Amino acid sequence: MAEAHQAVAFQFTITPEGIDLRLSYQALSQIYLSGLRSWKKRISRMRNRVIKGVYPASPSSWLFVVIAILATMYMRSDPSMGLIAKIQEHLPVSSLFLSVQGQTMLSVLVFSTLLWLSLILTLRFCLKLLLSYHRWMFEQHGRISTTTKVWVTLVRLLSGRKPLLYSYQTSLPCLPVPPIKDTLERYLESVRPLLSGPGFQRMTVLAAQFENSLGNRLQRYLKLKALWATNYVSDWWEEYIYLRGRGPIMVNSNYYGMDFLYVTPTSIQAARAGNTITALLLYRRKVNSEQLTPSRVPGTVIPLCAAQCERMFNTTRTPGEETDVLQHWQDSEFVAVYHRGRYFRLWVYKAGRLLSPREMEYQIQRILDDPSPPGPGEDRLGALTAGDRVPWCTVRKQYFSSGVNKRSLDCIERAAFFVTLDDEEQGMMGEDPVGNLDRYAKSLLHGKCYDRWFDKSFSVVVYKNGKNGLNAEHSWADAPTVAHLWEFTLATDAFQLGYTEDGHCKGEVERSLPPPQRLTWDIPVEVRVLCVCIVP
């Protein structure tokens, strides 16, 4: 309760002498700095939208076009071939407000802007055409044709010097719809080993009937969707392959990533967790500010789509009766932590700044030292995310849609990501390294089935001996996106943040940090029984 009182910005009491008002300048300062951080992020997003909107040109190129047009006008040459005069005639500005020279200047600005936008669209269209070139895939190693060399040069020229993470999104070619004949041929080729002679002949007849009847109509619908959708299949793939699955996502859908096999930067669990959380949040900062270099096909100039990075953090999968839903929040200033059956909310910002790795370690150590036992049914609550989706949806609506359970569940689902402080030791170690590696992989894949939150976009696991890893939910992104995140995290942890000689995180600690907030639950008997049924 003391921390709650400290968080109040002002208090007042009514006395016989009047109203006694007390202001907490520390709380007001926290509110101000938090708002300042929020506005900085908004301004950064607006700036990035402008830069992406004019890509592959730059905002400064507009000034160059304006100066060039003004210079030609000064030399008594009209590069617009009469368009500037036409614009001046139709300006909705009375001559009472602008002189003739002012109206001419305004017309030049309008024409220059229109010309600049036309050049941007032309460059973007040319880049899209260049990225549609596929002959480079069939070039022999070391013997590249002249056409491909020219293509590489043009792509580099039009790509700009420092593209943002999402700069290429509007220039990437759309996924083409294959002809229905090719689709049916590939289908028949795929089922040929599975069918007998008469069965394959019957399937061939059915394919021909489908092509001549319903198939052509469906093909037209598909082409119609491809006209306005950048990818005609991605939303259907996400929903029907992943979100509509009613079975457990643990093991069947989720996947994992490992730590270094032969190196452990520190054996202190809290320190490893502190650096890992900091590295992940630094990556999130790069994603939000779009400072990450766009990924490319290895060894080429071909950029890859970066859309999957948008839902990497602050994302959770919520269960539904027929289909699940991916929920994403713009920002989150805390992470959810699980340790020995208890859930905590760990704030990772103080006064608008990211906590230092040493402060992260300090807060994690507070959780590890907390002797409080888990509440009734709290320790196995995560099993709900490991079982079938429909029972989890029913329980969520009935028991987690209001009150203290909803508030605590919101803390987990709105967190930047989920962290498990595991009380076991894992890794490829000991006299049976192969067997231990197998147990390490199984622990990351499912753990005890209730000590992970499988609905989060990803959950970080930090073991007692300092090893770590992560478990990722599959519907929001494929493995390469998560692999890039995890590679950055491990490299930043070991080579940038580093540790002191005694294995602790670097940096200073502000001892006035409020302790991590313990989440409370009121779990009824029916939910406890269901959790035990899922994980006996």
Backbone torsions as a table, in degrees:
resi	resn	phi	psi	omega
1	MET	NA	-28.3	-179.7
2	ALA	-62.2	-40.9	179.2
3	GLU	-65.4	-34.8	179.5
4	ALA	-65.9	-40.7	178.3
5	HIS	-65.5	-36.0	-179.9
6	GLN	-67.8	-26.4	-176.9
7	ALA	-80.0	-10.0	-179.1
8	VAL	-78.8	129.1	-176.1
9	ALA	-72.5	-35.4	177.9
10	PHE	-150.6	153.2	176.9
11	GLN	-132.5	149.4	175.1
12	PHE	-143.1	147.0	176.4
13	THR	-131.1	146.6	179.8
14	ILE	-99.3	120.3	-179.6
15	THR	-120.2	167.1	176.3
16	PRO	-57.7	-26.4	179.7
17	GLU	-82.4	-10.7	-178.4
18	GLY	134.1	-158.2	-178.7
19	ILE	-94.2	126.8	178.2
20	ASP	-101.2	107.2	-176.7
21	LEU	-103.3	128.9	179.1
22	ARG	-123.7	124.1	179.8
23	LEU	-100.7	139.1	174.1
24	SER	-102.2	99.7	-176.9
25	TYR	-65.8	-28.4	177.7
26	GLN	-66.6	-43.0	178.6
27	ALA	-66.6	-40.9	177.9
28	LEU	-63.2	-37.2	177.5
29	SER	-64.3	-39.6	178.3
30	GLN	-63.1	-42.1	179.3
31	ILE	-63.3	-43.3	-179.5
32	TYR	-62.7	-47.1	-177.5
33	LEU	-68.2	-35.7	176.8
34	SER	-65.2	-42.6	176.6
35	GLY	-64.5	-37.2	178.5
36	LEU	-62.8	-42.1	177.7
37	ARG	-62.8	-40.4	179.7
38	SER	-63.5	-42.1	-179.8
39	TRP	-69.2	-35.1	176.2
40	LYS	-61.8	-40.0	178.7
41	LYS	-66.2	-39.2	179.2
42	ARG	-64.4	-43.1	179.5
43	ILE	-64.1	-40.1	178.5
44	SER	-63.2	-40.6	178.3
45	ARG	-64.3	-41.9	179.0
46	MET	-62.9	-42.2	178.9
47	ARG	-61.9	-44.0	-179.6
48	ASN	-66.3	-35.1	177.4
49	ARG	-62.0	-40.3	179.0
50	VAL	-65.2	-45.7	-178.5
51	ILE	-63.8	-43.0	178.5
52	LYS	-68.1	-34.7	-177.0
53	GLY	-65.4	-28.1	-178.2
54	VAL	-104.1	2.3	179.5
55	TYR	-64.8	141.1	12.3
56	PRO	-87.1	6.3	172.8
57	ALA	-83.4	-175.1	177.9
58	SER	-129.4	156.3	178.9
59	PRO	-56.6	-33.7	-179.2
60	SER	-68.9	-20.7	179.6
61	SER	-66.9	-23.6	176.5
62	TRP	-61.6	-42.9	179.2
63	LEU	-63.4	-38.1	178.5
64	PHE	-62.5	-42.7	179.7
65	VAL	-64.8	-43.0	179.9
66	VAL	-61.7	-46.0	-179.3
67	ILE	-63.4	-39.6	179.8
68	ALA	-63.7	-42.8	179.6
69	ILE	-66.9	-42.4	178.7
70	LEU	-63.2	-37.1	179.7
71	ALA	-65.1	-41.9	178.9
72	THR	-68.0	-35.3	176.8
73	MET	-66.5	-36.8	179.1
74	TYR	-65.2	-31.2	178.8
75	MET	-86.0	15.2	177.5
76	ARG	58.8	41.1	174.9
77	SER	-125.5	137.2	-177.3
78	ASP	-107.6	96.5	-179.7
79	PRO	-70.3	-14.6	-177.8
80	SER	-85.5	-5.4	-179.3
81	MET	54.2	45.3	174.9
82	GLY	93.3	-6.2	-177.7
83	LEU	-69.3	-35.0	179.7
84	ILE	-63.0	-41.0	177.8
85	ALA	-65.0	-38.9	177.7
86	LYS	-63.6	-41.9	178.5
87	ILE	-62.9	-39.8	-179.2
88	GLN	-64.4	-35.3	179.2
89	GLU	-66.4	-31.6	-174.8
90	HIS	-104.5	14.5	177.8
91	LEU	-66.6	131.5	178.5
92	PRO	-81.6	41.3	-178.7
93	VAL	-125.7	124.8	-179.1
94	SER	-70.9	148.9	178.1
95	SER	-66.4	-12.0	177.3
96	LEU	-68.5	-26.4	-176.4
97	PHE	-95.3	-31.5	-177.9
98	LEU	-128.1	141.7	174.6
99	SER	-73.7	172.7	178.7
100	VAL	-61.4	-40.3	178.7
101	GLN	-65.9	-38.3	177.9
102	GLY	-66.2	-39.5	177.6
103	GLN	-65.4	-37.3	176.9
104	THR	-64.2	-42.8	178.8
105	MET	-62.0	-42.6	178.9
106	LEU	-64.4	-39.2	178.2
107	SER	-64.2	-39.1	177.6
108	VAL	-63.1	-41.6	179.2
109	LEU	-63.5	-41.9	179.2
110	VAL	-64.5	-46.3	179.7
111	PHE	-63.2	-42.8	-179.5
112	SER	-62.4	-40.3	179.3
113	THR	-65.3	-43.8	178.3
114	LEU	-63.8	-40.8	177.8
115	LEU	-63.9	-41.5	179.6
116	TRP	-62.5	-45.0	178.6
117	LEU	-64.5	-37.5	178.0
118	SER	-64.8	-40.3	177.8
119	LEU	-64.7	-38.3	178.7
120	ILE	-62.4	-47.1	179.7
121	LEU	-63.2	-36.9	178.7
122	THR	-66.7	-45.7	178.7
123	LEU	-62.8	-39.9	179.7
124	ARG	-65.0	-40.3	178.6
125	PHE	-66.1	-41.2	178.5
126	CYS	-64.0	-40.8	178.7
127	LEU	-64.9	-38.4	178.0
128	LYS	-64.4	-39.7	177.0
129	LEU	-64.8	-41.7	179.6
130	LEU	-63.8	-39.8	-179.4
131	LEU	-72.8	-10.7	176.2
132	SER	-85.0	-3.6	179.2
133	TYR	-75.0	127.7	-174.6
134	HIS	-118.2	-0.7	-175.3
135	ARG	-66.3	-22.3	-179.2
136	TRP	-60.5	-25.1	-178.7
137	MET	-69.4	-21.2	-175.1
138	PHE	-105.3	8.3	178.2
139	GLU	-74.2	142.6	176.2
140	GLN	-75.4	145.1	-178.8
141	HIS	-63.5	124.8	179.5
142	GLY	84.9	-4.4	-179.5
143	ARG	-131.6	73.4	-177.0
144	ILE	-88.8	135.1	-178.4
145	SER	-71.9	161.3	179.4
146	THR	-63.6	-36.8	179.7
147	THR	-60.6	-44.2	-179.9
148	THR	-67.8	-36.8	177.7
149	LYS	-63.3	-43.1	177.3
150	VAL	-63.9	-40.2	179.0
151	TRP	-61.1	-44.9	179.3
152	VAL	-60.4	-42.3	-179.9
153	THR	-63.0	-44.0	-179.3
154	LEU	-66.1	-40.3	178.8
155	VAL	-62.5	-42.1	179.2
156	ARG	-65.6	-37.7	179.4
157	LEU	-66.0	-41.4	-176.9
158	LEU	-82.5	-14.1	-176.5
159	SER	-78.5	-15.5	-178.4
160	GLY	80.9	172.8	-175.2
161	ARG	-87.1	-43.5	-175.9
162	LYS	-132.7	75.3	178.5
163	PRO	-69.0	146.2	174.6
164	LEU	-77.4	174.4	-176.2
165	LEU	-57.1	-41.8	-176.1
166	TYR	-104.9	16.8	-176.1
167	SER	-63.6	-35.4	-175.0
168	TYR	-80.7	-7.9	-169.4
169	GLN	-56.7	-41.7	-178.4
170	THR	-81.2	-8.0	-179.3
171	SER	-104.1	-6.9	179.5
172	LEU	-73.7	137.2	178.7
173	PRO	-67.5	146.9	178.7
174	CYS	-71.5	152.8	177.2
175	LEU	-68.3	120.4	-177.1
176	PRO	-74.5	149.1	176.1
177	VAL	-86.0	118.8	-178.9
178	PRO	-69.5	150.3	176.1
179	PRO	-59.5	145.9	-176.9
180	ILE	-63.4	-29.6	178.8
181	LYS	-64.8	-42.9	178.2
182	ASP	-65.1	-38.5	179.4
183	THR	-62.3	-44.4	-179.4
184	LEU	-68.6	-36.1	177.7
185	GLU	-63.8	-42.2	178.4
186	ARG	-67.3	-35.6	177.8
187	TYR	-64.0	-46.8	179.9
188	LEU	-63.7	-36.0	178.1
189	GLU	-65.9	-34.6	-178.2
190	SER	-75.2	-30.4	-178.3
191	VAL	-93.1	-7.4	-177.3
192	ARG	-56.7	-44.6	-179.9
193	PRO	-68.8	-14.8	-175.0
194	LEU	-95.8	-11.2	-174.3
195	LEU	-117.6	150.9	174.3
196	SER	-77.3	176.7	-179.3
197	GLY	-57.0	-55.2	178.6
198	PRO	-63.3	-36.5	179.5
199	GLY	-65.5	-38.7	179.5
200	PHE	-70.1	-37.1	177.2
201	GLN	-63.2	-40.9	177.9
202	ARG	-64.2	-40.3	179.2
203	MET	-65.9	-35.0	177.6
204	THR	-64.4	-41.1	177.9
205	VAL	-64.7	-43.5	179.1
206	LEU	-62.8	-38.4	178.7
207	ALA	-64.5	-40.7	178.4
208	ALA	-65.5	-41.1	177.6
209	GLN	-63.9	-40.4	178.5
210	PHE	-63.5	-41.2	-179.5
211	GLU	-63.7	-36.9	-175.9
212	ASN	-86.0	-8.0	-177.5
213	SER	-122.8	-97.6	-174.6
214	LEU	-67.7	-30.8	-174.8
215	GLY	-59.7	-44.7	-178.4
216	ASN	-64.4	-36.8	179.1
217	ARG	-67.9	-43.5	177.2
218	LEU	-63.9	-34.9	178.3
219	GLN	-63.6	-38.6	177.7
220	ARG	-65.4	-40.4	176.9
221	TYR	-61.9	-39.9	-179.0
222	LEU	-66.2	-40.6	177.6
223	LYS	-66.9	-35.2	177.7
224	LEU	-64.1	-41.1	177.8
225	LYS	-66.5	-37.8	-178.4
226	ALA	-66.2	-18.7	179.5
227	LEU	-69.4	-33.0	-176.9
228	TRP	-115.3	-6.9	177.7
229	ALA	-106.6	134.3	179.3
230	THR	-66.1	-27.5	177.3
231	ASN	-142.4	112.5	-172.1
232	TYR	-72.8	-10.4	-173.1
233	VAL	-117.5	-17.0	-169.7
234	SER	-64.1	-42.4	-178.9
235	ASP	-68.9	-37.7	176.7
236	TRP	-67.8	-39.0	179.3
237	TRP	-62.3	-45.6	-179.6
238	GLU	-61.1	-42.9	-175.9
239	GLU	-76.8	-50.5	-170.9
240	TYR	-83.6	-26.3	178.9
241	ILE	-86.3	-35.8	-174.6
242	TYR	-112.0	-62.3	-167.5
243	LEU	-69.6	-25.7	-179.8
244	ARG	-87.4	-4.8	175.9
245	GLY	-65.6	127.1	-176.6
246	ARG	-97.3	-4.1	178.2
247	GLY	-84.6	176.2	179.5
248	PRO	-63.0	138.1	176.8
249	ILE	-85.8	-21.8	175.0
250	MET	-61.9	130.3	-179.5
251	VAL	73.0	-47.0	-176.2
252	ASN	-74.0	-25.8	-176.8
253	SER	-131.7	-47.6	-177.9
254	ASN	-65.1	154.8	178.1
255	TYR	-136.1	177.8	-172.1
256	TYR	-136.3	163.6	173.9
257	GLY	-132.1	143.6	-174.1
258	MET	-102.3	166.0	172.7
259	ASP	-82.1	176.1	169.6
260	PHE	-53.8	136.5	-177.7
261	LEU	-76.8	-40.0	-171.9
262	TYR	-106.7	-3.7	-176.6
263	VAL	-129.7	134.2	171.7
264	THR	-126.6	109.2	-173.5
265	PRO	-56.5	-33.3	177.9
266	THR	-153.1	150.5	178.2
267	SER	-97.2	3.2	-179.8
268	ILE	-89.4	117.4	-174.4
269	GLN	-60.5	-46.5	-177.7
270	ALA	-64.1	-38.7	-179.9
271	ALA	-66.8	-43.9	179.7
272	ARG	-63.9	-39.6	177.8
273	ALA	-64.8	-39.9	-179.8
274	GLY	-61.5	-47.1	179.2
275	ASN	-68.5	-37.9	-179.3
276	THR	-64.6	-45.7	178.9
277	ILE	-63.0	-42.6	179.3
278	THR	-62.2	-44.7	-179.5
279	ALA	-62.8	-40.4	178.2
280	LEU	-64.2	-40.1	179.8
281	LEU	-71.6	-30.6	173.4
282	LEU	-66.3	-36.9	176.1
283	TYR	-66.1	-40.9	177.7
284	ARG	-61.1	-38.6	178.1
285	ARG	-61.8	-40.1	178.5
286	LYS	-67.2	-36.9	178.0
287	VAL	-66.8	-45.4	-178.5
288	ASN	-64.3	-38.5	179.3
289	SER	-88.2	-1.9	177.9
290	GLU	60.1	34.4	179.7
291	GLN	-84.8	-10.0	178.0
292	LEU	-69.3	139.4	175.5
293	THR	-71.8	131.6	179.6
294	PRO	-56.6	137.6	178.4
295	SER	-70.3	148.1	179.7
296	ARG	-129.6	160.7	171.8
297	VAL	-61.5	126.1	-174.7
298	PRO	-51.7	128.9	176.9
299	GLY	81.3	7.9	-178.3
300	THR	-132.0	-179.9	175.4
301	VAL	-102.3	9.7	-176.6
302	ILE	-78.9	116.3	177.5
303	PRO	-77.6	151.3	177.8
304	LEU	-104.2	153.0	179.1
305	CYS	-64.0	135.1	-177.8
306	ALA	-108.5	14.4	-174.9
307	ALA	-62.1	-29.5	-177.0
308	GLN	-70.0	-17.4	178.8
309	CYS	-70.6	-19.6	-173.5
310	GLU	-64.6	-32.1	-175.9
311	ARG	-110.2	28.3	-177.3
312	MET	-70.6	-41.8	-178.2
313	PHE	-114.5	164.7	175.8
314	ASN	55.8	38.3	-174.0
315	THR	-132.1	143.0	175.3
316	THR	-145.5	156.8	177.2
317	ARG	-102.6	117.9	-178.9
318	THR	-102.1	137.7	-174.9
319	PRO	-75.7	149.9	174.7
320	GLY	-135.8	171.1	-178.7
321	GLU	-70.8	-44.9	-179.6
322	GLU	-104.7	-33.9	-179.7
323	THR	-149.8	147.1	175.7
324	ASP	-82.0	168.7	-179.8
325	VAL	-131.6	135.9	173.8
326	LEU	-89.7	121.4	178.6
327	GLN	-107.8	132.8	-178.8
328	HIS	-130.7	136.6	177.2
329	TRP	-113.1	148.3	-176.5
330	GLN	-62.9	-36.0	-175.2
331	ASP	-153.4	158.5	174.7
332	SER	-153.0	133.9	-176.5
333	GLU	-104.5	17.5	-179.6
334	PHE	-149.3	163.5	172.8
335	VAL	-122.0	155.0	177.0
336	ALA	-96.8	135.4	-175.4
337	VAL	-125.3	136.3	176.7
338	TYR	-116.5	132.1	176.5
339	HIS	-151.1	120.2	176.8
340	ARG	49.5	49.4	174.5
341	GLY	82.5	4.1	-178.4
342	ARG	-119.2	149.1	-179.6
343	TYR	-112.7	139.1	-179.3
344	PHE	-131.5	152.3	169.2
345	ARG	-107.2	120.3	-178.2
346	LEU	-109.4	111.5	176.6
347	TRP	-73.3	131.6	-175.3
348	VAL	-108.8	2.8	176.4
349	TYR	-124.6	144.9	176.1
350	LYS	-137.9	121.0	-180.0
351	ALA	55.8	38.8	176.7
352	GLY	80.8	-0.1	-179.8
353	ARG	-113.4	150.7	176.2
354	LEU	-73.3	133.9	178.3
355	LEU	-59.7	146.6	177.3
356	SER	-71.8	160.0	177.4
357	PRO	-55.6	-37.5	179.8
358	ARG	-66.5	-36.7	177.1
359	GLU	-69.7	-36.5	174.7
360	MET	-60.4	-45.4	178.8
361	GLU	-60.9	-41.7	179.7
362	TYR	-60.1	-42.6	-179.9
363	GLN	-70.1	-39.6	177.8
364	ILE	-64.7	-39.4	178.9
365	GLN	-63.6	-33.5	175.4
366	ARG	-60.9	-39.8	178.3
367	ILE	-67.2	-43.6	180.0
368	LEU	-63.1	-32.6	-178.0
369	ASP	-86.8	-7.1	-178.2
370	ASP	-68.4	118.9	-176.2
371	PRO	-87.8	-1.1	-174.2
372	SER	-65.4	140.5	179.7
373	PRO	-81.5	159.9	175.5
374	PRO	-68.5	152.8	177.1
375	GLY	-72.6	169.4	179.8
376	PRO	-58.8	118.7	178.7
377	GLY	81.1	-5.1	-175.8
378	GLU	-69.8	-36.7	-172.8
379	ASP	-64.3	-30.3	-177.7
380	ARG	-105.7	15.2	-176.1
381	LEU	-62.8	-35.2	-179.1
382	GLY	-63.5	-15.4	178.6
383	ALA	-62.8	-23.7	178.5
384	LEU	-60.7	-33.9	179.5
385	THR	-80.6	-9.4	-178.7
386	ALA	-95.9	-13.8	-176.3
387	GLY	-96.9	-164.2	178.5
388	ASP	-61.9	151.6	-172.2
389	ARG	-77.4	-35.6	-176.3
390	VAL	-65.9	-47.9	176.0
391	PRO	-58.8	-38.6	178.4
392	TRP	-64.6	-39.3	177.3
393	CYS	-63.8	-44.2	-179.3
394	THR	-63.3	-46.1	-179.9
395	VAL	-65.0	-39.4	-178.8
396	ARG	-63.1	-43.1	179.6
397	LYS	-67.6	-37.4	-172.6
398	GLN	-82.4	-37.6	-171.4
399	TYR	-119.0	-9.2	-175.9
400	PHE	-125.2	24.2	-178.2
401	SER	-102.8	0.4	179.4
402	SER	-159.8	167.0	174.1
403	GLY	71.2	-155.9	-174.7
404	VAL	-66.1	-33.1	179.5
405	ASN	-65.4	-40.1	178.5
406	LYS	-66.1	-41.5	-179.8
407	ARG	-63.1	-42.4	179.9
408	SER	-70.6	-39.6	178.1
409	LEU	-64.7	-38.1	176.7
410	ASP	-60.8	-37.1	178.8
411	CYS	-61.6	-39.2	179.4
412	ILE	-71.8	-46.2	-174.4
413	GLU	-72.5	-30.7	-179.8
414	ARG	-89.3	-2.9	-179.5
415	ALA	-65.7	155.6	177.6
416	ALA	-60.2	-41.0	173.7
417	PHE	-166.0	178.9	-174.9
418	PHE	-112.2	140.5	-179.3
419	VAL	-125.2	130.4	174.0
420	THR	-112.0	122.5	173.3
421	LEU	-94.0	95.2	-173.8
422	ASP	-78.4	141.6	-179.2
423	ASP	-93.9	12.9	176.5
424	GLU	-106.8	166.3	173.8
425	GLU	-108.1	134.5	-178.2
426	GLN	-136.0	169.0	178.2
427	GLY	133.4	167.8	177.9
428	MET	-85.1	88.5	-170.4
429	MET	-143.8	177.0	174.0
430	GLY	75.3	-165.3	-177.3
431	GLU	-79.8	-13.4	179.4
432	ASP	-125.5	71.7	-175.4
433	PRO	-63.2	-35.4	-179.1
434	VAL	-67.8	-45.6	178.1
435	GLY	-64.8	-39.4	178.3
436	ASN	-67.1	-34.9	176.1
437	LEU	-64.1	-39.1	177.9
438	ASP	-64.7	-42.4	178.4
439	ARG	-67.2	-35.5	176.4
440	TYR	-61.6	-45.5	179.3
441	ALA	-63.7	-43.3	179.5
442	LYS	-64.4	-36.6	179.1
443	SER	-64.2	-41.1	178.6
444	LEU	-70.4	-32.1	-177.3
445	LEU	-73.7	-39.1	-177.2
446	HIS	-142.7	-16.1	-178.7
447	GLY	57.1	-135.3	175.4
448	LYS	-92.4	8.5	179.0
449	CYS	75.1	-8.9	177.0
450	TYR	-127.9	-2.9	-179.2
451	ASP	-103.6	20.3	171.1
452	ARG	-128.7	159.3	173.2
453	TRP	-114.6	92.7	-168.5
454	PHE	-69.7	-12.8	179.5
455	ASP	-80.8	-20.2	-179.6
456	LYS	-68.6	153.2	-179.6
457	SER	-54.5	-39.3	169.1
458	PHE	-158.8	151.0	178.6
459	SER	-122.5	130.1	178.4
460	VAL	-92.7	136.4	178.8
461	VAL	-117.5	125.0	177.3
462	VAL	-119.8	122.0	-174.4
463	TYR	-90.7	168.9	-174.5
464	LYS	-63.0	-30.7	-178.4
465	ASN	-93.4	11.0	175.9
466	GLY	95.8	-9.4	175.1
467	LYS	-69.6	154.3	177.5
468	ASN	-141.6	-178.7	-180.0
469	GLY	177.0	-177.8	177.6
470	LEU	-146.3	155.4	175.3
471	ASN	-120.5	125.8	-173.3
472	ALA	-116.6	137.9	172.7
473	GLU	-78.2	140.8	-164.2
474	HIS	-90.9	-24.0	-167.6
475	SER	-68.2	-30.4	-173.8
476	TRP	-84.2	-20.0	-177.8
477	ALA	-163.3	157.6	174.1
478	ASP	-87.3	170.8	-173.3
479	ALA	-60.9	-37.5	-179.1
480	PRO	-58.3	-34.7	178.6
481	THR	-64.7	-45.0	179.1
482	VAL	-70.5	-34.8	178.9
483	ALA	-62.3	-39.4	177.8
484	HIS	-64.9	-41.6	176.2
485	LEU	-59.8	-46.8	-175.2
486	TRP	-71.5	-35.8	176.8
487	GLU	-62.7	-43.9	177.2
488	PHE	-62.0	-41.5	-177.7
489	THR	-63.5	-47.8	-179.1
490	LEU	-64.6	-41.4	-179.1
491	ALA	-67.5	-42.4	179.5
492	THR	-65.9	-40.4	179.1
493	ASP	-59.9	-49.5	-172.4
494	ALA	-83.3	-38.0	-168.8
495	PHE	-108.8	-18.7	-179.4
496	GLN	-107.9	-53.0	-179.3
497	LEU	-75.7	-52.7	175.7
498	GLY	68.8	-176.2	-177.4
499	TYR	-138.2	161.0	174.5
500	THR	-76.2	175.8	-177.8
501	GLU	-63.0	-30.4	-179.8
502	ASP	-92.0	10.7	171.9
503	GLY	91.1	6.1	179.6
504	HIS	-92.8	164.1	177.8
505	CYS	-70.2	155.8	178.2
506	LYS	-86.3	158.6	177.8
507	GLY	114.5	178.2	180.0
508	GLU	-106.1	161.7	-178.4
509	VAL	-119.5	130.0	172.0
510	GLU	-92.4	107.3	-172.0
511	ARG	-67.7	-12.9	-178.8
512	SER	-83.6	5.5	179.5
513	LEU	-60.6	133.4	175.8
514	PRO	-66.8	145.2	-178.0
515	PRO	-68.2	158.0	175.3
516	PRO	-56.0	144.6	-174.7
517	GLN	-89.2	122.5	177.7
518	ARG	-75.7	127.6	177.6
519	LEU	-82.0	140.1	-178.3
520	THR	-113.4	151.8	-176.3
521	TRP	-137.8	157.3	171.0
522	ASP	-128.9	82.5	-170.9
523	ILE	-92.9	116.9	-179.3
524	PRO	-71.1	166.8	-176.5
525	VAL	-62.1	-37.1	-178.2
526	GLU	-60.1	-39.6	179.8
527	VAL	-70.2	-39.0	178.8
528	ARG	-62.3	-41.0	179.2
529	VAL	-64.1	-42.2	179.5
530	LEU	-62.7	-41.6	179.3
531	CYS	-62.7	-39.3	178.8
532	VAL	-68.7	-35.0	177.9
533	CYS	-66.5	-37.1	179.2
534	ILE	-70.1	-46.1	-179.9
535	VAL	-125.5	93.6	-178.0
536	PRO	-60.9	NA	NA
